[in-house]
């Protein structure tokens, strides 16, 4: 019996640069608290343009988790935080009852033609934290604990795995690990949490002997130890956690336990309600609600 429940290839779309969406998918809407998973780039952006910039937009009921392999992004939010996001760092923004943020490509990254390549995740907040005040926490790459196991180099970004624990504060049991391998590296992925998945960013690996080419998200059987083996050099992510404490509604940039909360957020953003969605200092643009 296979320990892989589903293989998800995702859908790639061009929004001015390539983005592959892995979650939500028909086969799996969530993995642990992860409700959204985008793989962006790698892509180079032209100097003197705003290509790749994400203008101010709102969130409720979730935490955004941005992780880069190369390039950089400049984060600004309605808390007044201004933070350059760099490879290997973890940027955890909990929206709570409402936050607004933008992510823009720094001028030096454009001018030097540095490829921007990374992952954007959303983690649903527990129901009893949906109305909490928003917050932002930045964790430098060097603060993330590392482990060397079976020829794999592992960066534990959230939770505990492979004998080390991340300093990142999460709202519910969460596992997030970045891994890289040399050819022939072998790694056992134990059941640290109930729900887990492996995403192959680059290269090829096998899971229990099954081929997993780049761009594949493998949803793993709960409780099973799964053997990962690198066919060549590869980069992969392990993600998961405890199951959500109930279903979630996801619409545009909003995640909530009820449709009423989504509708209220729509009205607040459309009406530019500053009590719910304050302005970002220094920003004048904003993304309107989708037409549908």
VEXVO-505688 format. One line per 2 residues: their letters; for each residue x, y, z of N, C-alpha, C, O. Coordinates in steps of 0.2 Angstrom, whole numbers. Atoms other than C-alpha are relative to their C-alpha. Example, Ala and Ser with C-alpha at 12.3 -4.5 7.8 and 13.67 -1.06 7.14 Angstrom:
2
AS) 4:-6:0:62:-22:39:4:6:0:9:5:3  -4:-6:-1:68:-5:36:-4:5:3:-1:11:4
REM end
This chain:
292
XX) 4:-6:0:0:0:0:4:6:0:9:7:4  -4:-6:1:7:17:-5:-1:5:6:-7:5:8
XX) 1:-5:-5:10:30:8:-1:7:-2:-1:12:1  2:-7:3:6:44:-4:-7:0:-2:-9:-4:-6
XX) 7:0:1:-12:48:-4:-2:4:-7:-6:1:-10  2:-4:6:-12:61:-18:7:3:-3:11:5:1
XX) -6:-4:4:1:69:-31:-4:5:-3:-8:4:-7  3:-6:3:-4:86:-35:5:4:-4:11:6:-2
XX) -4:-3:4:4:95:-50:-1:8:0:3:12:-1  2:-7:0:-5:112:-48:-1:3:-7:0:-1:-12
XX) 2:-3:6:-10:124:-61:5:6:0:5:10:5  -4:-6:1:3:137:-68:-4:5:-4:-7:4:-9
XX) 4:-6:4:-4:154:-73:5:6:0:10:6:4  -5:-6:1:5:170:-79:-4:6:3:-9:8:0
XX) 3:-6:-3:1:185:-68:5:6:-1:6:10:3  -5:-5:1:15:195:-76:7:-4:1:12:-2:-1
XX) -6:4:-1:27:181:-70:-4:-7:2:-9:-7:4  3:7:-1:24:162:-68:-1:-2:8:3:-1:12
XX) 2:2:-7:15:156:-52:-4:-7:-1:-9:-8:-5  3:6:0:11:138:-49:-4:-1:7:-2:0:12
XX) 4:1:-6:-4:135:-37:-1:-7:2:-4:-11:-2  1:7:-2:-4:119:-27:-5:-1:5:-9:-6:5
XX) 6:0:-5:-17:123:-13:-3:6:-1:0:11:-1  4:6:0:-31:123:-13:-1:-4:-6:0:-1:-12
XX) 0:4:6:-33:108:-25:-6:-5:1:-9:-5:7  6:5:-1:-47:96:-29:1:-6:4:-3:-8:8
XX) -2:6:-4:-38:82:-21:1:1:7:0:-3:12  -2:-2:-7:-33:91:-5:-1:8:0:2:12:-3
XX) 1:-7:-1:-40:108:1:5:3:4:7:9:4  -5:-2:-5:-28:109:15:5:-5:2:3:-11:1
XX) -5:5:-3:-13:101:23:2:3:7:5:8:8  -1:-3:-7:-13:104:42:-4:7:0:-9:7:-3
XX) 3:-7:0:-16:123:44:1:3:-7:-2:9:-8  -1:-4:7:-10:127:26:-6:-1:-4:-8:-6:-6
XX) 6:-1:4:-24:133:16:1:2:-7:-3:2:-12  -2:-3:7:-15:141:1:8:-1:-1:12:0:4
XX) -7:1:1:2:137:-7:1:2:-8:-2:-1:-12  -2:-3:6:9:147:-22:8:-1:-1:11:1:4
XX) -7:1:2:26:143:-30:1:6:-6:-1:5:-11  -1:-5:5:32:159:-39:7:0:-3:12:-1:1
XX) -6:0:4:46:161:-52:3:-7:-1:0:-12:-1  -4:-6:0:60:161:-54:-1:4:-6:-2:2:-11
XX) 1:-5:5:59:177:-64:4:6:1:5:8:7  -4:-6:-1:69:192:-67:-5:6:-2:-9:5:-7
XX) 4:-6:1:61:209:-67:4:6:-3:9:7:-1  -3:-5:3:65:224:-78:1:6:5:-3:8:9
XX) -1:-7:-4:73:240:-70:-5:5:-2:-6:5:-8  4:-6:2:62:255:-70:-7:-2:-1:-11:3:-3
XX) 7:2:1:46:245:-70:-3:-2:7:1:-1:12  4:3:-6:33:239:-57:-2:-7:-1:-6:-9:3
XX) 2:7:1:32:222:-64:2:-4:7:7:-3:10  -1:4:-6:30:209:-50:-2:3:7:-2:0:12
XX) 2:-3:-6:25:222:-37:-7:-2:2:-12:-2:-3  6:1:-2:10:217:-27:-3:6:4:0:7:10
XX) 2:-6:-3:0:233:-22:-4:-2:6:-5:-8:8  4:1:-7:-9:235:-5:-6:-4:-1:-10:-2:-5
XX) 6:4:0:-22:222:-2:-1:-3:7:4:-3:11  2:2:-7:-31:215:14:0:-7:1:0:-11:-4
XX) 0:7:-2:-31:199:23:-4:0:7:-4:4:11  3:1:-6:-42:192:37:1:-8:2:1:-12:-3
XX) 0:7:-2:-41:175:47:6:-4:-2:5:-11:-2  -6:4:2:-24:169:41:7:3:2:7:9:4
XX) -7:-3:-1:-5:171:43:3:-2:-7:3:-7:-10  -4:1:6:5:174:27:7:-2:2:10:0:7
XX) -7:2:-1:22:165:26:3:0:-6:2:-4:-11  -4:-1:6:34:171:13:7:-3:1:10:-2:6
XX) -7:3:-1:50:161:10:3:0:-7:0:-2:-12  -3:-1:6:62:165:-4:6:-5:-1:10:-6:4
XX) -6:4:1:76:154:-12:5:5:-3:11:4:-2  -4:-5:3:83:169:-22:-4:7:-1:-10:7:-1
XX) 3:-7:1:80:188:-25:-2:3:7:1:1:12  3:-4:-6:71:199:-12:-6:3:-1:-8:5:-7
XX) 6:-3:1:55:207:-9:0:5:6:3:4:12  1:-5:-6:50:223:2:-7:0:2:-11:1:-1
XX) 7:1:-4:36:220:14:-2:7:3:3:9:7  2:-6:-4:26:235:20:-7:-2:2:-11:-5:-1
XX) 7:1:-3:10:234:31:-3:5:4:0:10:5  4:-6:-4:-3:244:40:2:0:7:-1:5:11
XX) -3:-1:-6:6:241:56:6:4:0:8:6:6  -6:-5:0:20:252:50:6:-4:-1:12:-1:-1
XX) -6:4:1:32:237:47:2:1:-7:-1:1:-12  -3:0:6:44:239:33:6:-5:1:11:-4:5
XX) -5:5:-1:55:223:31:2:-3:-7:-2:-5:-11  -3:3:6:66:217:17:0:-8:1:3:-10:6
XX) 1:8:-1:62:198:14:6:-3:-4:7:-1:-10  -6:2:4:78:189:9:0:-8:1:-4:-11:5
XX) 0:8:0:82:170:5:1:-3:7:6:-1:11  -1:4:-6:81:158:20:-4:3:6:-4:-1:11
XX) 4:-3:-5:71:170:31:-7:-2:0:-10:-4:-5  7:2:-1:54:167:38:-4:7:2:-2:10:7
XX) 4:-6:-2:41:181:38:-7:-2:1:-10:-4:-4  7:3:-2:25:177:47:-4:6:2:-3:9:7
XX) 5:-6:-1:11:190:46:-7:-3:2:-10:-6:-3  6:2:-2:-4:186:56:-5:5:-1:-5:11:2
XX) 5:-6:2:-19:196:49:-5:1:6:-7:6:7  5:-1:-5:-31:192:64:-6:3:-4:-9:1:-9
XX) 6:-3:3:-46:203:61:0:5:-6:-4:7:-9  -1:-4:6:-38:213:47:7:4:0:9:7:5
XX) -6:-3:1:-22:219:40:1:2:-8:-3:-2:-12  -1:-2:7:-16:227:24:8:0:-1:11:2:3
XX) -7:0:1:1:224:16:1:0:-8:-3:-1:-12  -3:0:7:11:226:0:7:-4:0:10:-4:5
XX) -7:4:1:26:216:-7:2:3:-7:-1:2:-12  -3:-3:6:37:225:-20:7:-2:-1:11:-4:4
XX) -7:2:2:53:221:-29:5:5:1:4:11:-2  -5:-5:-1:68:231:-23:3:2:-6:5:-2:-11
XX) -4:-3:6:77:242:-36:6:-4:-1:7:-5:-7  -6:4:1:93:233:-33:-1:-7:-3:4:-9:-7
XX) 1:7:3:86:216:-37:-2:1:-8:0:-3:-12  2:-1:7:78:223:-53:7:2:-4:8:-1:-10
XX) -5:-2:4:94:232:-59:6:-5:-1:9:-6:-6  -5:5:0:105:217:-55:-2:-6:-3:1:-11:-4
XX) 3:6:4:93:205:-64:1:-6:5:2:-12:2  0:5:-5:93:194:-48:-7:-4:-1:-12:-1:0
XX) 7:4:1:79:180:-51:-3:0:7:0:-1:12  4:1:-6:65:181:-38:-3:-7:0:-7:-8:-5
XX) 3:6:0:60:164:-33:-2:-2:7:2:-2:12  2:2:-7:50:158:-18:-7:-3:1:-10:-4:-4
XX) 7:3:-1:34:151:-10:-4:5:5:-1:9:9  5:-3:-4:19:160:-3:-5:-4:3:-9:-8:-1
XX) 5:4:-3:9:151:10:-5:4:4:-3:9:6  5:-3:-5:-7:155:20:-1:-6:5:-2:-11:3
XX) 2:4:-6:-10:147:37:-6:2:3:-6:8:5  6:-2:-3:-27:147:43:1:1:8:3:-3:11
XX) -1:-1:-7:-28:155:61:-6:-5:3:-11:-6:0  6:4:-4:-38:144:74:-6:5:1:-5:11:1
XX) 6:-4:-1:-56:150:76:0:5:6:-2:10:5  0:-5:-6:-53:158:93:5:5:-1:6:9:4
XX) -5:-6:2:-39:169:85:-2:4:-6:2:9:-8  2:-3:6:-48:175:70:-1:8:1:1:12:-3
XX) 1:-7:-2:-52:192:79:5:3:4:4:9:6  -6:-2:-4:-35:194:87:3:6:-4:1:7:-10
XX) -3:-6:3:-25:210:83:5:-3:-5:8:-8:-3  -5:2:5:-14:208:68:8:1:3:9:5:7
XX) -7:0:-2:5:205:70:5:-2:-6:3:-5:-10  -5:2:5:21:203:60:6:-2:3:9:2:8
XX) -7:3:-3:37:193:65:4:-2:-6:3:-6:-10  -5:2:4:53:192:55:5:-4:3:7:-2:9
XX) -5:4:-3:65:178:58:6:-1:-5:4:-3:-11  -5:0:5:82:179:50:2:-7:-2:1:-12:2
XX) -2:7:2:89:164:40:5:-3:5:4:-9:7  -5:3:-5:103:162:53:-3:-2:6:0:-6:10
XX) 4:2:-6:90:160:67:-3:-7:-1:-6:-9:4  3:6:1:83:145:59:4:-6:1:10:-6:-2
XX) -5:5:-2:90:129:66:1:-5:-6:-4:-6:-10  -2:4:5:99:117:54:1:-7:2:4:-8:8
XX) -2:7:-1:101:98:53:3:-3:-6:1:-1:-12  -2:3:6:111:87:42:-2:-8:1:1:-11:6
XX) 2:7:-1:103:70:40:0:-4:-7:-3:-2:-12  0:5:6:107:56:27:2:4:-7:0:2:-12
XX) -2:-4:6:115:69:15:-4:5:-2:-4:9:-7  5:-6:1:101:81:16:1:6:5:3:4:11
XX) -1:-6:-4:103:99:23:-7:2:1:-11:4:-4  6:-2:-2:88:104:32:-1:6:4:3:7:9
XX) 1:-6:-3:82:121:38:-7:-1:3:-12:-1:-1  7:1:-3:67:119:51:-3:7:1:0:11:6
XX) 2:-6:0:57:134:48:-6:1:5:-7:7:8  5:0:-4:42:130:59:-1:-7:3:0:-12:0
XX) 1:7:-3:39:116:72:6:-3:2:12:0:2  -6:4:-2:51:103:78:0:-6:-5:-5:-10:-7
XX) -2:5:5:59:90:66:7:-2:0:11:3:1  -7:2:1:75:80:64:5:2:6:10:4:5
XX) -3:-2:-6:80:84:82:1:7:2:5:9:7  -1:-7:-1:79:103:81:-7:3:0:-12:0:-3
XX) 6:-4:-1:65:116:85:1:7:-3:6:10:-1  0:-7:2:61:132:76:-2:5:5:-6:3:9
XX) 3:-5:-5:59:148:86:-6:4:-3:-9:8:1  6:-4:2:45:154:75:-7:-2:4:-8:-8:5
XX) 6:1:-4:29:156:85:-6:-1:-5:-8:3:-9  6:2:4:14:147:77:-6:0:4:-6:-1:10
XX) 6:0:-3:-4:148:81:-3:-7:2:-7:-8:6  2:7:-1:-7:129:80:6:-4:-2:11:-2:-5
XX) -5:4:2:4:114:78:2:0:-7:-3:-2:-11  -1:-1:7:13:117:62:7:-2:-2:12:-2:3
XX) -7:3:3:28:109:52:2:3:-6:-3:3:-11  -2:-3:6:38:118:39:7:-1:0:11:2:4
XX) -7:2:1:55:112:33:2:1:-7:-1:-1:-12  -3:0:7:66:117:18:6:-4:0:10:-5:5
XX) -6:5:1:78:104:12:3:0:-6:0:2:-11  -3:0:7:91:102:-1:5:-6:1:7:-8:6
XX) -4:7:0:101:86:-6:5:0:-5:5:4:-10  -4:2:5:115:80:-15:-2:-7:-3:-7:-10:0
XX) 3:6:3:113:65:-27:1:-6:5:6:-7:8  0:6:-4:109:49:-18:-2:1:7:-2:-4:11
XX) 2:-1:-7:104:57:-2:-6:-3:2:-11:-4:-2  6:3:-3:91:48:9:-2:3:6:2:4:11
XX) 3:-3:-6:80:54:22:-7:-3:2:-11:-4:-3  6:3:-3:66:46:33:-4:6:2:-2:10:7
XX) 5:-5:-2:51:58:35:-5:-3:5:-9:-7:2  4:4:-5:43:52:51:-7:5:1:-7:10:-1
XX) 7:-3:-1:25:57:57:1:5:6:-2:3:11  -1:-5:-5:30:72:67:-7:3:2:-8:5:7
XX) 7:-3:-1:12:79:64:-5:-4:-4:-2:-9:-8  5:5:3:-4:71:58:0:1:-7:-1:-4:-11
XX) 1:-1:7:-5:79:41:6:3:-3:9:8:0  -6:-2:3:10:81:30:0:0:-8:-4:-4:-11
XX) -1:1:7:15:84:12:8:2:-1:11:5:3  -7:-1:3:32:85:2:-1:4:-6:-5:1:-11
XX) 0:-4:7:34:98:-12:7:0:-3:12:2:1  -6:0:3:48:96:-24:1:6:-4:-3:8:-9
XX) -1:-6:3:54:113:-29:5:0:-6:3:3:-11  -5:1:5:69:108:-40:3:-7:0:4:-9:6
XX) -3:6:0:77:92:-46:-6:-6:1:-12:-4:0  5:6:0:69:74:-44:2:-4:6:8:-5:8
XX) 0:5:-5:66:63:-29:-5:-5:-1:-9:-5:-5  5:6:-1:57:47:-25:-2:0:7:2:2:12
XX) 3:1:-7:46:44:-10:-3:-7:0:-7:-9:-4  1:7:0:45:26:-6:0:-3:-6:-4:-7:-8
XX) -1:2:7:51:23:-23:-4:3:-6:-2:1:-11  4:-3:5:38:33:-32:4:6:-2:6:11:2
XX) -3:-6:3:45:46:-44:-4:7:2:-10:7:1  3:-6:-2:42:64:-38:4:6:-4:8:9:-1
XX) -4:-6:4:48:77:-52:-2:7:3:-7:7:7  1:-7:-2:49:95:-49:-7:3:-1:-10:1:-6
XX) 6:-3:1:33:104:-46:-6:-4:3:-12:-3:2  5:5:-3:24:89:-37:0:1:7:4:2:11
XX) 1:0:-7:16:91:-21:-3:-7:2:-8:-9:0  2:7:-2:14:73:-12:-3:1:7:0:3:11
XX) 3:0:-7:1:72:2:1:-7:3:0:-12:-1  -2:7:-3:7:58:14:-5:-3:4:-10:1:7
XX) 4:4:-4:-2:45:23:1:2:7:7:2:9  -1:-2:-7:-5:50:41:3:-6:4:1:-12:3
XX) -3:5:-5:6:41:54:6:-5:-4:9:-8:0  -4:4:4:17:33:40:7:4:0:8:10:-1
XX) -6:-2:2:36:35:39:2:-1:-7:1:-6:-10  -1:0:7:41:39:21:7:1:-1:10:6:1
XX) -7:-1:2:58:37:13:1:4:-6:-2:3:-11  -2:-4:6:64:51:2:7:-1:-2:12:-2:2
XX) -7:1:3:79:48:-10:1:5:-5:-4:5:-10  -2:-5:5:87:61:-21:2:-4:-6:7:-7:-5
XX) -3:3:6:89:56:-39:6:4:-2:11:1:-5  -6:-5:1:101:71:-41:0:5:5:-3:4:11
XX) 1:-5:-5:103:87:-32:-7:3:-1:-10:3:-6  7:-2:-1:86:93:-26:-1:5:5:2:5:10
XX) 2:-4:-5:77:106:-16:-8:-2:1:-11:-3:-4  7:2:-2:61:101:-7:-3:4:6:2:6:10
XX) 3:-3:-6:49:107:7:-4:-5:3:-7:-9:-1  5:5:-4:40:97:20:-5:5:4:-2:10:7
XX) 5:-4:-4:24:105:27:-6:-4:3:-7:-9:0  6:3:-3:9:101:38:-1:2:7:1:8:9
XX) 1:-2:-7:3:101:55:-7:-4:2:-9:-8:-1  7:3:-2:-13:97:65:-5:2:-4:-5:7:-7
XX) 6:-1:4:-29:96:56:-3:7:2:-3:9:8  3:-6:-2:-39:113:56:-6:-2:5:-8:-8:5
XX) 6:1:-5:-52:115:70:-7:1:-3:-11:3:1  7:-1:3:-66:116:57:1:2:-7:7:4:-9
XX) -1:-2:7:-69:120:39:1:8:-1:-1:12:4  -1:-7:2:-64:137:31:-3:2:-6:-3:-2:-11
XX) 2:-3:6:-71:148:18:6:4:-2:9:8:2  -6:-4:2:-58:156:7:-3:3:-7:-6:0:-11
XX) 3:-4:6:-63:170:-5:6:6:-1:7:9:4  -5:-5:1:-49:181:-13:5:0:5:8:-6:6
XX) -5:0:-5:-38:186:1:-2:-1:7:1:0:12  3:1:-7:-49:182:15:-1:-8:2:-3:-12:-3
XX) 1:6:-3:-50:166:26:-4:1:6:-3:5:10  4:-1:-6:-64:164:39:-4:-7:1:-4:-11:-3
XX) 5:6:-2:-75:151:48:-7:1:-2:-11:-4:-1  7:-1:2:-91:159:41:0:4:-6:5:8:-7
XX) 1:-5:6:-97:167:25:-1:7:2:0:12:-1  1:-6:-3:-103:181:36:6:4:1:6:10:-1
XX) -7:-4:-1:-85:186:40:3:2:-6:6:7:-7  -3:-1:7:-80:185:22:-4:6:-3:-1:11:-5
XX) 4:-6:3:-95:197:17:1:6:4:2:12:1  -1:-6:-4:-91:209:31:7:3:-2:8:9:-3
XX) -6:-3:2:-73:210:25:0:3:-7:3:8:-8  1:-3:7:-78:213:7:-3:7:1:0:12:-2
XX) 3:-7:-1:-89:228:13:5:5:3:5:10:1  -5:-5:-3:-75:235:24:5:2:-5:7:8:-5
XX) -5:-2:5:-62:234:10:-3:4:-6:0:9:-8  3:-4:5:-74:241:-3:-2:7:2:-1:11:-2
XX) 2:-7:-3:-79:255:8:6:3:3:5:9:6  -6:-3:-2:-61:258:13:-1:2:8:1:7:10
XX) 2:-1:-8:-66:256:32:7:0:3:10:-6:4  -6:-1:-3:-50:262:40:1:-4:7:6:-5:10
XX) 0:3:-7:-55:254:57:2:-7:-1:5:-11:3  -2:7:2:-54:237:49:6:-1:-4:11:-5:-2
XX) -6:0:4:-41:240:36:4:6:-1:2:10:-5  -3:-6:0:-30:254:40:5:1:-6:7:-4:-9
XX) -5:-1:5:-18:262:27:7:-2:2:8:-2:8  -7:1:0:0:257:24:3:7:0:3:10:-5
XX) -4:-6:0:11:272:29:4:1:-7:8:-4:-8  -4:-1:6:18:279:12:-3:-3:-6:0:-2:-11
XX) 3:3:6:7:269:1:-7:4:-2:-10:6:3  6:-4:3:-7:277:-10:-4:-5:-4:-10:-3:-5
XX) 4:5:4:-12:262:-21:-4:-5:4:-3:-6:10  3:6:-3:-24:248:-17:-3:-4:-5:-5:-2:-11
XX) 3:4:5:-31:233:-26:-7:-1:2:-9:-3:7  7:1:-1:-50:233:-28:-2:-7:1:1:-12:-1
XX) 3:7:0:-61:218:-25:-1:-3:-7:-2:1:-11  1:3:7:-62:206:-39:-7:1:-2:-12:2:2
XX) 7:-1:2:-77:208:-50:-5:-5:1:-11:-4:1  4:6:-1:-84:191:-47:0:-2:7:-4:-7:8
REM end
